[in-house]
Amino acid sequence: MSILAVCTLICLLAGTAALQAVIGAAGILFAAWRMPRRSGREEGRRRGPRG
């Protein structure tokens, strides 16, 4: 319940535009975190057995 109260207080003080900006930034960070990472090893495999 305390988290809900804090979020409500922040929303009332900062306004909905600030809350939307925070939610958007969190969504971008989550998407970047979930994106598969590319490593140099994948490209190395495509060159062939002897490099």
C-alpha positions as CSV (number, residue, x, y, z in Angstrom):
1,M,0.0,0.0,0.0
2,S,2.9,2.4,0.7
3,I,4.1,2.1,-2.9
4,L,0.7,3.0,-4.2
5,A,0.6,6.0,-1.9
6,V,4.0,7.2,-3.1
7,C,3.1,6.7,-6.7
8,T,-0.2,8.6,-6.2
9,L,1.7,11.5,-4.4
10,I,4.2,11.7,-7.2
11,C,1.5,11.8,-9.8
12,L,-0.4,14.5,-8.0
13,L,2.7,16.6,-7.5
14,A,4.4,16.2,-10.9
15,G,1.4,15.8,-13.1
16,T,0.4,13.2,-15.6
17,A,3.0,14.4,-18.2
18,A,5.9,13.6,-15.9
19,L,4.3,10.2,-15.1
20,Q,3.9,9.4,-18.8
21,A,7.6,10.3,-19.4
22,V,8.7,8.0,-16.6
23,I,6.5,5.1,-17.9
24,G,7.9,5.7,-21.4
25,A,11.5,5.6,-20.3
26,A,10.9,2.5,-18.3
27,G,9.3,0.8,-21.3
28,I,12.4,1.7,-23.5
29,L,14.8,0.4,-20.8
30,F,12.8,-2.9,-20.5
31,A,12.8,-3.3,-24.3
32,A,16.5,-2.8,-24.5
33,W,17.1,-5.2,-21.6
34,R,15.0,-7.9,-23.3
35,M,16.6,-7.5,-26.7
36,P,18.9,-10.4,-27.6
37,R,22.6,-9.4,-27.5
38,R,24.9,-9.8,-30.4
39,S,28.4,-11.0,-29.7
40,G,31.5,-11.0,-31.9
41,R,31.4,-14.8,-31.7
42,E,28.4,-15.0,-34.0
43,E,30.2,-13.1,-36.8
44,G,33.3,-15.2,-36.3
45,R,31.4,-18.4,-37.0
46,R,30.2,-17.2,-40.4
47,R,33.8,-16.8,-41.7
48,G,34.5,-20.5,-41.9
49,P,36.4,-23.2,-40.0
50,R,39.8,-21.6,-40.4
51,G,38.8,-18.0,-40.0
